[in-house]
Amino acid sequence: MIPWWFTQFSDDEIQAFAGAVRKKKITQGSICLELEKNIASFLKVPYAALTSSCSGALFCSLIALGIKPGDEVILPAHTFIAAANAVHLLGAKVVLADVLPDFPLLDPENIPALISESTRAVIAVNLNGRCVDIQKIRCAIQQGLQKKNLKNKIRIIEDSAQSFASKDNFGRYAGTRADIGVFSMGITKLFSTGEGGFAVTSDPGTDQKIREARNHGSVALKKNSFVNPGFNLRLTDMMASVGLAQFAKINDKINRLIELYSLYESGIADLKSIRLIRTDIEKGQIPLWIEIMTPARDQLGSFLEKHGIQTKAFHPCLSFSTHLFNHETTVRQDKGSFINSSRFASQGLVLPSGPDQSNEDIMKVISVIREFDINQCQTNLTEE
Ligand SMILES: Cc1ncc(COP(=O)(O)O)c(C=O)c1O
């Protein structure tokens, strides 16, 4: 089976891990600090705090921004559930906004109507290496506040779990443009520690609060001063050692992902029944996963599976995550009104991706997709 994601760990990671264990670097310590420094320097931000996952980083970030029960947080209806769950677990309310028609990114135009006196944050998600227009999101927040004559401070978290090293049109790294940016080092990400994540910020006070939140609300665990909310969301030195080995290969990984994207682009861009969701490589966006849209998504997925090719359907629209909606005011719109998010959910498919896929396998995927497209077009012609 050609997997939908393929990345490899080699002797470099084994040596790094063994070295950490030999030196008794087991829990969070100096190797974590070294990886934090490397990440901060790469992204050109003053602070980076490692966590056990990006979900954990989201949780810590919301705590650091003071999100509490009753607060409202706006986030896109099309994204992975992590951001919504973090908001929900803190007792705050998830307020969903639809995404743009052509790209699965928060549509700033939907924000003003959703702002209320309880809105405390917006989680802007940079999905799959594509950057949200952060300036438009800021303006939309201001518009919403002005229209309703409100003065609440609304903070922005950039969820860049899928967008490490991607840049926006102005050359700024995704995740470094707002109050906090969070990233994932899960296995399907650019560089990985198996599970893992981090939060970056330019504000020392916010960084300190994130570090406290990942440590049960206390920096000095030994002093027993547990005065803030938090949890054990620390990464370990053993895992950070693997992260350092992976991080050293980041440029090779980026180049390989771009090569794969180009292979797919030239292989399927002309097809009638399938649309490649573009990534703007020229501007510095990194195509982590190869994403396509087709009304025949489920048929294509089954066809590829029969040919030994694994794919991954896009996540369902968050409006269907019923556990989020026990709060009275969670969704201001009807479930059916997230038109674009619902379309991405029903038509989006991730094709085999990842830096260690072989060209041969990707060419096989392309040829099976082309065969499907011909069948599809013939069926449509017969039906006409
Ligand atoms: C957009 C987004 N946010 C958050 C997460 C959560 O990341 P993690 O698995 O590291 O908790 C993911 C995971 O893929 C994601 O895609």
The ligand as a MOL file (V3000), in Angstrom:
LIG
                    3D

  0  0  0     0  0            999 V3000
M  V30 BEGIN CTAB
M  V30 COUNTS 16 16 0 0 0
M  V30 BEGIN ATOM
M  V30 1 C -4.5790 22.5160 12.0550 0
M  V30 2 C -4.1780 21.6330 13.1960 0
M  V30 3 N -4.1940 22.1250 14.4360 0
M  V30 4 C -3.8230 21.3960 15.4880 0
M  V30 5 C -3.4040 20.0890 15.3270 0
M  V30 6 C -3.0290 19.2830 16.5200 0
M  V30 7 O -1.6840 18.8990 16.4630 0
M  V30 8 P -1.1450 17.7450 17.4140 0
M  V30 9 O -1.4880 16.4520 16.7490 0
M  V30 10 O 0.3280 17.9770 17.4750 0
M  V30 11 O -1.7970 17.9000 18.7230 0
M  V30 12 C -3.3480 19.5250 14.0530 0
M  V30 13 C -2.9110 18.1470 13.8520 0
M  V30 14 O -2.7360 17.6890 12.7460 0
M  V30 15 C -3.7540 20.3140 12.9480 0
M  V30 16 O -3.7540 19.8370 11.7130 0
M  V30 END ATOM
M  V30 BEGIN BOND
M  V30 1 1 1 2
M  V30 2 1 2 3
M  V30 3 2 2 15
M  V30 4 2 3 4
M  V30 5 1 4 5
M  V30 6 1 5 6
M  V30 7 2 5 12
M  V30 8 1 6 7
M  V30 9 1 7 8
M  V30 10 2 8 9
M  V30 11 1 8 10
M  V30 12 1 8 11
M  V30 13 1 12 13
M  V30 14 1 12 15
M  V30 15 2 13 14
M  V30 16 1 15 16
M  V30 END BOND
M  V30 END CTAB
M  END
